[in-house]
Amino acid sequence: MRKLKFHEKKLLKKVNFYNWEISANEHENKIIRKYRILKREQYTLYNKLSRKVREQIRRIRDLPQNDQFRAYATTKMLDKLYNIGLISTKESLQEAEKVTASAFCRRRLPVVMMKLKMAQTLKIATEFIEQGHVRIGPDICLDPARIISREHEDFITWRNKSKIREKVNAYNDEQDDFELC
């Protein structure tokens, strides 16, 4: 190893590599790798959204117990969170208080495609989306960061002229004779 120059030694005196603190990014990096998020800004956005949701739920909880607006706001918030797919039941605010950035990540299109068994891995699902093989309803989706609601989950299919759709139909013996001409 070469001998360090004066300014390098001076810089190293300021930083102790032996007692280097592990930053809070460890959890963030773990989630980004697990859900294959391509841009860190998306994770920070999900974090902000989950923080806002928890903040709104705390505000609803702080309202008086017999207030009409509290009951109205509770049902609206629970309906919205359930329809998006962030919570599994509409029963109470306790589950809604636990909404995290991971809940948003679980509603991303590649994760939903894996759940629907359209792809084996997140990497493959992301590639299918970026290549334009997937459509949601009539629209072709090219964004793997798209959040899928429970309502739209049923409309995720392969694009009409996709080679993957042809292979799946050939495997299932569902080829259309009209398409062969």
C-alpha positions in Angstrom: 0.0 0.0 0.0 1.3 3.4 -0.9 2.2 6.0 1.8 -0.6 8.5 2.3 -0.1 12.2 1.5 -0.3 14.9 4.1 -3.9 16.0 3.2 -5.1 12.4 3.1 -3.8 11.8 6.6 -5.5 15.0 7.7 -8.8 13.8 6.3 -8.5 10.4 7.8 -8.0 11.9 11.3 -11.5 13.4 11.1 -13.2 10.1 10.2 -13.0 7.0 12.3 -13.6 4.0 10.1 -13.4 1.6 13.0 -16.5 3.0 14.8 -18.4 3.9 11.6 -22.1 4.3 12.4 -24.5 2.3 10.4 -27.0 4.8 8.8 -30.8 4.4 8.7 -30.4 3.6 5.0 -29.9 -0.1 5.7 -33.7 -0.7 6.1 -34.4 1.5 3.1 -31.9 -0.4 0.9 -33.4 -3.7 2.1 -36.9 -2.6 1.0 -35.6 -1.2 -2.3 -33.9 -4.5 -3.1 -36.8 -6.6 -1.9 -39.4 -4.8 -4.1 -37.0 -4.0 -6.9 -37.6 -0.3 -6.8 -35.5 1.4 -9.5 -35.6 5.0 -8.2 -34.9 5.9 -4.6 -37.3 8.8 -4.9 -40.2 6.4 -5.3 -39.4 4.9 -1.9 -39.2 8.3 -0.3 -42.5 9.2 -1.8 -44.1 6.0 -0.4 -42.6 6.8 2.9 -44.1 10.4 2.8 -47.5 9.0 1.8 -47.5 6.4 4.6 -46.5 9.1 7.1 -49.4 11.4 5.9 -51.9 8.5 6.2 -50.8 7.8 9.7 -51.0 11.5 10.5 -54.5 11.7 9.2 -55.6 8.7 11.2 -54.1 10.2 14.4 -56.1 13.4 13.7 -59.3 11.3 13.3 -58.5 9.5 16.5 -58.1 12.8 18.4 -61.7 13.8 17.5 -64.3 13.2 20.2 -65.7 9.7 20.3 -69.4 10.7 19.7 -68.6 13.1 16.9 -70.5 12.5 13.6 -67.5 13.7 11.5 -65.3 11.2 13.2 -67.5 8.3 12.1 -67.8 9.7 8.6 -64.0 10.4 8.3 -63.2 6.9 9.7 -65.4 5.1 7.2 -64.1 7.2 4.3 -60.5 6.6 5.2 -60.9 2.9 5.8 -62.8 2.5 2.5 -60.1 4.4 0.6 -57.2 2.5 2.2 -59.0 -0.9 1.6 -59.8 -0.1 -2.0 -56.2 0.9 -2.7 -55.2 -2.4 -1.0 -53.1 -0.9 1.8 -55.1 -2.7 4.5 -56.8 -6.1 4.5 -60.0 -5.3 6.4 -62.2 -2.2 7.0 -62.8 -3.1 10.6 -60.8 -0.6 12.6 -58.2 2.2 12.5 -55.6 0.1 14.3 -54.6 -1.7 11.1 -54.6 1.6 9.2 -52.2 3.1 11.7 -49.6 0.5 10.7 -49.5 1.5 7.0 -45.9 1.7 5.9 -44.0 2.3 2.7 -43.8 -1.5 2.2 -47.6 -1.5 1.9 -47.4 0.8 -1.1 -44.5 -1.3 -2.5 -46.8 -4.4 -2.3 -49.3 -2.7 -4.5 -46.8 -2.0 -7.3 -47.6 -3.6 -10.7 -44.7 -6.1 -10.7 -45.5 -7.4 -7.3 -49.2 -7.8 -8.2 -48.2 -9.6 -11.4 -46.1 -12.0 -9.3 -49.1 -12.5 -7.0 -51.3 -13.3 -10.1 -48.6 -15.7 -11.3 -48.0 -13.8 -14.5 -44.2 -13.8 -13.7 -41.9 -15.9 -11.6 -39.7 -13.0 -10.3 -39.9 -9.2 -9.8 -37.1 -8.8 -12.3 -39.0 -10.7 -15.1 -42.2 -8.8 -14.2 -40.4 -5.5 -14.5 -38.9 -6.4 -17.8 -42.3 -7.5 -19.2 -43.8 -4.1 -18.1 -40.9 -2.0 -19.5 -41.1 -4.0 -22.8 -44.8 -3.2 -23.2 -46.3 -6.7 -22.8 -48.7 -5.8 -20.0 -51.9 -3.8 -20.2 -54.4 -2.7 -17.5 -57.8 -2.6 -19.1 -57.4 -1.1 -22.5 -54.2 0.9 -21.7 -50.7 -0.5 -22.1 -48.6 0.1 -19.0 -44.9 0.9 -19.3 -44.4 2.1 -15.7 -43.4 -0.6 -13.1 -44.0 2.0 -10.3 -47.8 2.1 -11.0 -49.9 1.4 -7.9 -52.6 -1.1 -8.6 -55.9 -0.8 -6.7 -58.0 -3.9 -5.8 -60.5 -2.8 -8.5 -57.8 -2.7 -11.3 -56.2 -6.0 -10.2 -58.7 -8.0 -12.2 -57.9 -6.1 -15.4 -54.2 -6.9 -15.7 -53.6 -8.9 -18.8 -51.1 -9.4 -21.6 -51.2 -7.0 -24.6 -53.2 -8.4 -27.5 -50.2 -8.7 -29.9 -47.7 -9.8 -27.2 -45.6 -12.9 -27.9 -46.1 -13.9 -24.3 -49.9 -13.9 -24.8 -49.5 -16.1 -27.9 -47.3 -18.6 -26.0 -49.7 -18.8 -23.0 -52.6 -19.3 -25.4 -50.7 -22.0 -27.3 -49.8 -23.7 -24.1 -53.5 -23.7 -22.9 -54.8 -24.7 -26.4 -56.8 -21.5 -26.5 -55.5 -20.1 -29.8 -58.1 -18.2 -31.8 -58.4 -19.4 -35.4 -59.2 -15.9 -36.5 -55.8 -14.7 -35.3 -54.0 -17.3 -37.4 -55.1 -15.8 -40.7 
